[in-house]
Amino acid sequence: MFSDYPDILTVEELCEMLTIGKNAAYTLLASRQIKAARINNRIWKIPKIAVIEYVLTSSGLTNVESFPTNF
């Protein structure tokens, strides 16, 4: 599902993965719903695993540890 994406994502790649717009992506990042790091207070670096965890938990799958990680 997400295997074509790098381990560290940009905002543009996050938008593509979740089929959302930039405003929605920035809202998810600013609210910490998706854990990410902000470099020099302007560039977001988003771990792919954080996006996977967000998708699983927001879809009601709470046992993230037992879910396969070979996305």
Biopython code that builds the backbone (N, CA, C, O; Angstrom):
import numpy as np
from Bio.PDB.StructureBuilder import StructureBuilder

atoms = [
    (1, "MET", "N", (0.819, -1.191, 0.000)),
    (1, "MET", "CA", (0.000, 0.000, 0.000)),
    (1, "MET", "C", (0.866, 1.259, 0.000)),
    (1, "MET", "O", (0.682, 2.131, -0.848)),
    (2, "PHE", "N", (1.811, 1.364, 0.944)),
    (2, "PHE", "CA", (2.676, 2.538, 1.024)),
    (2, "PHE", "C", (4.127, 2.185, 0.728)),
    (2, "PHE", "O", (5.021, 2.985, 1.002)),
    (3, "SER", "N", (4.376, 1.019, 0.180)),
    (3, "SER", "CA", (5.757, 0.560, -0.006)),
    (3, "SER", "C", (6.541, 1.403, -1.017)),
    (3, "SER", "O", (7.772, 1.396, -0.990)),
    (4, "ASP", "N", (5.870, 2.113, -1.887)),
    (4, "ASP", "CA", (6.563, 2.938, -2.883)),
    (4, "ASP", "C", (7.064, 4.259, -2.316)),
    (4, "ASP", "O", (7.792, 4.988, -2.989)),
    (5, "TYR", "N", (6.679, 4.569, -1.089)),
    (5, "TYR", "CA", (7.060, 5.845, -0.478)),
    (5, "TYR", "C", (8.318, 5.680, 0.376)),
    (5, "TYR", "O", (8.556, 4.604, 0.924)),
    (6, "PRO", "N", (9.121, 6.737, 0.492)),
    (6, "PRO", "CA", (10.328, 6.671, 1.332)),
    (6, "PRO", "C", (9.960, 6.616, 2.812)),
    (6, "PRO", "O", (8.817, 6.887, 3.181)),
    (7, "ASP", "N", (10.921, 6.268, 3.650)),
    (7, "ASP", "CA", (10.680, 6.173, 5.093)),
    (7, "ASP", "C", (10.415, 7.533, 5.731)),
    (7, "ASP", "O", (9.692, 7.620, 6.724)),
    (8, "ILE", "N", (10.987, 8.581, 5.178)),
    (8, "ILE", "CA", (10.758, 9.947, 5.653)),
    (8, "ILE", "C", (10.086, 10.718, 4.520)),
    (8, "ILE", "O", (10.598, 10.782, 3.402)),
    (9, "LEU", "N", (8.932, 11.298, 4.831)),
    (9, "LEU", "CA", (8.089, 11.917, 3.813)),
    (9, "LEU", "C", (8.109, 13.436, 3.875)),
    (9, "LEU", "O", (8.450, 14.032, 4.897)),
    (10, "THR", "N", (7.737, 14.040, 2.768)),
    (10, "THR", "CA", (7.480, 15.474, 2.709)),
    (10, "THR", "C", (5.970, 15.686, 2.854)),
    (10, "THR", "O", (5.196, 14.729, 2.828)),
    (11, "VAL", "N", (5.570, 16.929, 3.003)),
    (11, "VAL", "CA", (4.139, 17.239, 3.085)),
    (11, "VAL", "C", (3.439, 16.832, 1.787)),
    (11, "VAL", "O", (2.321, 16.320, 1.822)),
    (12, "GLU", "N", (4.078, 17.052, 0.669)),
    (12, "GLU", "CA", (3.492, 16.689, -0.619)),
    (12, "GLU", "C", (3.249, 15.182, -0.709)),
    (12, "GLU", "O", (2.207, 14.747, -1.199)),
    (13, "GLU", "N", (4.210, 14.388, -0.235)),
    (13, "GLU", "CA", (4.040, 12.931, -0.252)),
    (13, "GLU", "C", (2.943, 12.501, 0.712)),
    (13, "GLU", "O", (2.184, 11.579, 0.413)),
    (14, "LEU", "N", (2.852, 13.160, 1.865)),
    (14, "LEU", "CA", (1.770, 12.877, 2.808)),
    (14, "LEU", "C", (0.419, 13.132, 2.149)),
    (14, "LEU", "O", (-0.499, 12.321, 2.273)),
    (15, "CYS", "N", (0.299, 14.250, 1.454)),
    (15, "CYS", "CA", (-0.948, 14.575, 0.754)),
    (15, "CYS", "C", (-1.304, 13.496, -0.264)),
    (15, "CYS", "O", (-2.461, 13.092, -0.378)),
    (16, "GLU", "N", (-0.311, 13.045, -0.988)),
    (16, "GLU", "CA", (-0.526, 12.008, -1.994)),
    (16, "GLU", "C", (-0.946, 10.694, -1.340)),
    (16, "GLU", "O", (-1.867, 10.028, -1.814)),
    (17, "MET", "N", (-0.277, 10.325, -0.260)),
    (17, "MET", "CA", (-0.591, 9.068, 0.429)),
    (17, "MET", "C", (-2.027, 9.032, 0.927)),
    (17, "MET", "O", (-2.721, 8.026, 0.780)),
    (18, "LEU", "N", (-2.464, 10.134, 1.516)),
    (18, "LEU", "CA", (-3.787, 10.174, 2.142)),
    (18, "LEU", "C", (-4.852, 10.797, 1.249)),
    (18, "LEU", "O", (-6.008, 10.916, 1.655)),
    (19, "THR", "N", (-4.480, 11.190, 0.056)),
    (19, "THR", "CA", (-5.360, 11.902, -0.876)),
    (19, "THR", "C", (-6.095, 13.052, -0.181)),
    (19, "THR", "O", (-7.323, 13.129, -0.172)),
    (20, "ILE", "N", (-5.285, 13.937, 0.399)),
    (20, "ILE", "CA", (-5.805, 15.122, 1.075)),
    (20, "ILE", "C", (-5.077, 16.347, 0.539)),
    (20, "ILE", "O", (-4.044, 16.228, -0.121)),
    (21, "GLY", "N", (-5.612, 17.502, 0.822)),
    (21, "GLY", "CA", (-4.973, 18.745, 0.416)),
    (21, "GLY", "C", (-3.927, 19.188, 1.423)),
    (21, "GLY", "O", (-3.810, 18.624, 2.511)),
    (22, "LYS", "N", (-3.169, 20.206, 1.045)),
    (22, "LYS", "CA", (-2.105, 20.705, 1.923)),
    (22, "LYS", "C", (-2.654, 21.277, 3.224)),
    (22, "LYS", "O", (-2.054, 21.080, 4.281)),
    (23, "ASN", "N", (-3.780, 21.978, 3.168)),
    (23, "ASN", "CA", (-4.347, 22.536, 4.399)),
    (23, "ASN", "C", (-4.689, 21.438, 5.392)),
    (23, "ASN", "O", (-4.415, 21.569, 6.585)),
    (24, "ALA", "N", (-5.289, 20.352, 4.905)),
    (24, "ALA", "CA", (-5.625, 19.226, 5.780)),
    (24, "ALA", "C", (-4.360, 18.585, 6.338)),
    (24, "ALA", "O", (-4.320, 18.201, 7.507)),
    (25, "ALA", "N", (-3.335, 18.469, 5.513)),
    (25, "ALA", "CA", (-2.073, 17.879, 5.966)),
    (25, "ALA", "C", (-1.444, 18.724, 7.065)),
    (25, "ALA", "O", (-1.008, 18.193, 8.087)),
    (26, "TYR", "N", (-1.396, 20.034, 6.861)),
    (26, "TYR", "CA", (-0.813, 20.917, 7.876)),
    (26, "TYR", "C", (-1.625, 20.894, 9.166)),
    (26, "TYR", "O", (-1.059, 21.018, 10.252)),
    (27, "THR", "N", (-2.936, 20.738, 9.062)),
    (27, "THR", "CA", (-3.778, 20.628, 10.256)),
    (27, "THR", "C", (-3.445, 19.358, 11.032)),
    (27, "THR", "O", (-3.334, 19.392, 12.257)),
    (28, "LEU", "N", (-3.286, 18.239, 10.327)),
    (28, "LEU", "CA", (-2.923, 16.979, 10.986)),
    (28, "LEU", "C", (-1.560, 17.080, 11.660)),
    (28, "LEU", "O", (-1.369, 16.554, 12.757)),
    (29, "LEU", "N", (-0.627, 17.743, 11.021)),
    (29, "LEU", "CA", (0.716, 17.882, 11.581)),
    (29, "LEU", "C", (0.725, 18.838, 12.771)),
    (29, "LEU", "O", (1.322, 18.535, 13.804)),
    (30, "ALA", "N", (0.073, 19.978, 12.636)),
    (30, "ALA", "CA", (0.062, 20.975, 13.712)),
    (30, "ALA", "C", (-0.659, 20.466, 14.953)),
    (30, "ALA", "O", (-0.299, 20.823, 16.075)),
    (31, "SER", "N", (-1.676, 19.634, 14.753)),
    (31, "SER", "CA", (-2.430, 19.086, 15.885)),
    (31, "SER", "C", (-1.769, 17.844, 16.471)),
    (31, "SER", "O", (-2.255, 17.280, 17.452)),
    (32, "ARG", "N", (-0.665, 17.419, 15.871)),
    (32, "ARG", "CA", (0.100, 16.238, 16.311)),
    (32, "ARG", "C", (-0.682, 14.936, 16.141)),
    (32, "ARG", "O", (-0.351, 13.934, 16.775)),
    (33, "GLN", "N", (-1.704, 14.937, 15.304)),
    (33, "GLN", "CA", (-2.402, 13.687, 14.995)),
    (33, "GLN", "C", (-1.486, 12.758, 14.214)),
    (33, "GLN", "O", (-1.584, 11.535, 14.317)),
    (34, "ILE", "N", (-0.597, 13.353, 13.435)),
    (34, "ILE", "CA", (0.488, 12.620, 12.784)),
    (34, "ILE", "C", (1.775, 13.190, 13.357)),
    (34, "ILE", "O", (2.043, 14.386, 13.242)),
    (35, "LYS", "N", (2.565, 12.330, 13.972)),
    (35, "LYS", "CA", (3.810, 12.773, 14.606)),
    (35, "LYS", "C", (4.857, 13.059, 13.536)),
    (35, "LYS", "O", (5.079, 12.255, 12.631)),
    (36, "ALA", "N", (5.491, 14.213, 13.657)),
    (36, "ALA", "CA", (6.497, 14.619, 12.677)),
    (36, "ALA", "C", (7.451, 15.616, 13.315)),
    (36, "ALA", "O", (7.200, 16.134, 14.403)),
    (37, "ALA", "N", (8.537, 15.870, 12.623)),
    (37, "ALA", "CA", (9.523, 16.849, 13.088)),
    (37, "ALA", "C", (9.522, 18.033, 12.137)),
    (37, "ALA", "O", (9.336, 17.894, 10.928)),
    (38, "ARG", "N", (9.735, 19.188, 12.717)),
    (38, "ARG", "CA", (9.821, 20.403, 11.915)),
    (38, "ARG", "C", (11.263, 20.897, 11.953)),
    (38, "ARG", "O", (11.794, 21.180, 13.026)),
    (39, "ILE", "N", (11.887, 21.000, 10.806)),
    (39, "ILE", "CA", (13.284, 21.389, 10.692)),
    (39, "ILE", "C", (13.365, 22.896, 10.418)),
    (39, "ILE", "O", (12.710, 23.412, 9.513)),
    (40, "ASN", "N", (14.189, 23.594, 11.226)),
    (40, "ASN", "CA", (14.360, 25.048, 11.084)),
    (40, "ASN", "C", (13.029, 25.792, 11.063)),
    (40, "ASN", "O", (12.893, 26.833, 10.421)),
    (41, "ASN", "N", (12.067, 25.245, 11.768)),
    (41, "ASN", "CA", (10.745, 25.856, 11.919)),
    (41, "ASN", "C", (10.019, 26.086, 10.589)),
    (41, "ASN", "O", (9.140, 26.944, 10.495)),
    (42, "ARG", "N", (10.399, 25.302, 9.550)),
    (42, "ARG", "CA", (9.679, 25.480, 8.290)),
    (42, "ARG", "C", (9.510, 24.221, 7.462)),
    (42, "ARG", "O", (8.543, 24.134, 6.705)),
    (43, "ILE", "N", (10.392, 23.245, 7.561)),
    (43, "ILE", "CA", (10.303, 22.045, 6.733)),
    (43, "ILE", "C", (9.848, 20.870, 7.593)),
    (43, "ILE", "O", (10.476, 20.556, 8.604)),
    (44, "TRP", "N", (8.765, 20.229, 7.194)),
    (44, "TRP", "CA", (8.257, 19.067, 7.914)),
    (44, "TRP", "C", (8.917, 17.800, 7.386)),
    (44, "TRP", "O", (9.048, 17.617, 6.176)),
    (45, "LYS", "N", (9.329, 16.932, 8.297)),
    (45, "LYS", "CA", (9.818, 15.594, 7.973)),
    (45, "LYS", "C", (8.908, 14.618, 8.706)),
    (45, "LYS", "O", (8.799, 14.662, 9.931)),
    (46, "ILE", "N", (8.258, 13.741, 7.957)),
    (46, "ILE", "CA", (7.200, 12.900, 8.488)),
    (46, "ILE", "C", (7.602, 11.434, 8.338)),
    (46, "ILE", "O", (7.781, 10.959, 7.217)),
    (47, "PRO", "N", (7.745, 10.712, 9.447)),
    (47, "PRO", "CA", (8.053, 9.282, 9.341)),
    (47, "PRO", "C", (6.869, 8.526, 8.721)),
    (47, "PRO", "O", (5.720, 8.732, 9.113)),
    (48, "LYS", "N", (7.155, 7.668, 7.771)),
    (48, "LYS", "CA", (6.095, 6.886, 7.137)),
    (48, "LYS", "C", (5.330, 6.073, 8.170)),
    (48, "LYS", "O", (4.115, 5.915, 8.052)),
    (49, "ILE", "N", (6.017, 5.557, 9.175)),
    (49, "ILE", "CA", (5.355, 4.758, 10.204)),
    (49, "ILE", "C", (4.323, 5.592, 10.967)),
    (49, "ILE", "O", (3.311, 5.053, 11.415)),
    (50, "ALA", "N", (4.564, 6.892, 11.120)),
    (50, "ALA", "CA", (3.595, 7.757, 11.796)),
    (50, "ALA", "C", (2.311, 7.877, 10.978)),
    (50, "ALA", "O", (1.218, 7.947, 11.540)),
    (51, "VAL", "N", (2.443, 7.900, 9.670)),
    (51, "VAL", "CA", (1.264, 7.955, 8.801)),
    (51, "VAL", "C", (0.501, 6.638, 8.879)),
    (51, "VAL", "O", (-0.728, 6.628, 8.947)),
    (52, "ILE", "N", (1.229, 5.534, 8.870)),
    (52, "ILE", "CA", (0.595, 4.219, 8.975)),
    (52, "ILE", "C", (-0.145, 4.101, 10.301)),
    (52, "ILE", "O", (-1.280, 3.628, 10.335)),
    (53, "GLU", "N", (0.484, 4.525, 11.392)),
    (53, "GLU", "CA", (-0.172, 4.487, 12.702)),
    (53, "GLU", "C", (-1.425, 5.350, 12.705)),
    (53, "GLU", "O", (-2.449, 4.951, 13.259)),
    (54, "TYR", "N", (-1.356, 6.517, 12.098)),
    (54, "TYR", "CA", (-2.523, 7.397, 12.023)),
    (54, "TYR", "C", (-3.668, 6.717, 11.266)),
    (54, "TYR", "O", (-4.813, 6.745, 11.716)),
    (55, "VAL", "N", (-3.361, 6.114, 10.132)),
    (55, "VAL", "CA", (-4.390, 5.449, 9.328)),
    (55, "VAL", "C", (-5.026, 4.309, 10.119)),
    (55, "VAL", "O", (-6.247, 4.157, 10.122)),
    (56, "LEU", "N", (-4.204, 3.518, 10.784)),
    (56, "LEU", "CA", (-4.733, 2.380, 11.538)),
    (56, "LEU", "C", (-5.584, 2.826, 12.719)),
    (56, "LEU", "O", (-6.671, 2.290, 12.930)),
    (57, "THR", "N", (-5.110, 3.792, 13.486)),
    (57, "THR", "CA", (-5.871, 4.226, 14.659)),
    (57, "THR", "C", (-7.120, 5.004, 14.262)),
    (57, "THR", "O", (-8.149, 4.883, 14.926)),
    (58, "SER", "N", (-7.058, 5.790, 13.207)),
    (58, "SER", "CA", (-8.245, 6.547, 12.796)),
    (58, "SER", "C", (-9.294, 5.653, 12.150)),
    (58, "SER", "O", (-10.458, 6.039, 12.044)),
    (59, "SER", "N", (-8.893, 4.465, 11.719)),
    (59, "SER", "CA", (-9.864, 3.528, 11.156)),
    (59, "SER", "C", (-10.369, 2.539, 12.200)),
    (59, "SER", "O", (-11.093, 1.598, 11.871)),
    (60, "GLY", "N", (-9.988, 2.752, 13.458)),
    (60, "GLY", "CA", (-10.494, 1.912, 14.536)),
    (60, "GLY", "C", (-9.642, 0.703, 14.860)),
    (60, "GLY", "O", (-10.005, -0.082, 15.736)),
    (61, "LEU", "N", (-8.538, 0.531, 14.191)),
    (61, "LEU", "CA", (-7.641, -0.584, 14.480)),
    (61, "LEU", "C", (-6.659, -0.122, 15.546)),
    (61, "LEU", "O", (-5.659, 0.527, 15.240)),
    (62, "THR", "N", (-6.950, -0.460, 16.800)),
    (62, "THR", "CA", (-6.151, 0.081, 17.893)),
    (62, "THR", "C", (-4.933, -0.760, 18.224)),
    (62, "THR", "O", (-4.004, -0.254, 18.854)),
    (63, "ASN", "N", (-4.900, -2.010, 17.828)),
    (63, "ASN", "CA", (-3.763, -2.867, 18.138)),
    (63, "ASN", "C", (-2.726, -2.757, 17.022)),
    (63, "ASN", "O", (-2.541, -3.693, 16.244)),
    (64, "VAL", "N", (-2.065, -1.628, 16.952)),
    (64, "VAL", "CA", (-1.122, -1.330, 15.878)),
    (64, "VAL", "C", (0.054, -2.294, 15.875)),
    (64, "VAL", "O", (0.564, -2.633, 14.807)),
    (65, "GLU", "N", (0.497, -2.745, 17.048)),
    (65, "GLU", "CA", (1.681, -3.606, 17.134)),
    (65, "GLU", "C", (1.498, -4.921, 16.390)),
    (65, "GLU", "O", (2.470, -5.464, 15.866)),
    (66, "SER", "N", (0.286, -5.443, 16.330)),
    (66, "SER", "CA", (0.079, -6.738, 15.698)),
    (66, "SER", "C", (-0.219, -6.628, 14.207)),
    (66, "SER", "O", (-0.380, -7.646, 13.533)),
    (67, "PHE", "N", (-0.294, -5.426, 13.694)),
    (67, "PHE", "CA", (-0.609, -5.240, 12.286)),
    (67, "PHE", "C", (0.666, -5.343, 11.459)),
    (67, "PHE", "O", (1.716, -4.873, 11.898)),
    (68, "PRO", "N", (0.604, -5.939, 10.283)),
    (68, "PRO", "CA", (1.814, -6.056, 9.458)),
    (68, "PRO", "C", (2.378, -4.691, 9.086)),
    (68, "PRO", "O", (1.631, -3.740, 8.857)),
    (69, "THR", "N", (3.699, -4.607, 9.030)),
    (69, "THR", "CA", (4.346, -3.326, 8.730)),
    (69, "THR", "C", (4.979, -3.299, 7.346)),
    (69, "THR", "O", (5.719, -2.367, 7.030)),
    (70, "ASN", "N", (4.710, -4.282, 6.527)),
    (70, "ASN", "CA", (5.319, -4.322, 5.195)),
    (70, "ASN", "C", (4.468, -3.564, 4.182)),
    (70, "ASN", "O", (4.079, -4.114, 3.151)),
    (71, "PHE", "N", (4.185, -2.313, 4.478)),
    (71, "PHE", "CA", (3.397, -1.475, 3.587)),
    (71, "PHE", "C", (4.279, -1.037, 2.468)),
    (71, "PHE", "O", (3.833, -0.312, 1.579)),
]
sb = StructureBuilder()
sb.init_structure("model")
sb.init_model(0)
sb.init_chain("A")
sb.init_seg("    ")
for serial, (resi, resn, name, xyz) in enumerate(atoms, 1):
    if name == "N":
        sb.init_residue(resn, " ", resi, " ")
    sb.init_atom(name, np.array(xyz, "f"), 0.0, 1.0, " ", f" {name:<3s}", serial, name[0])
structure = sb.get_structure()
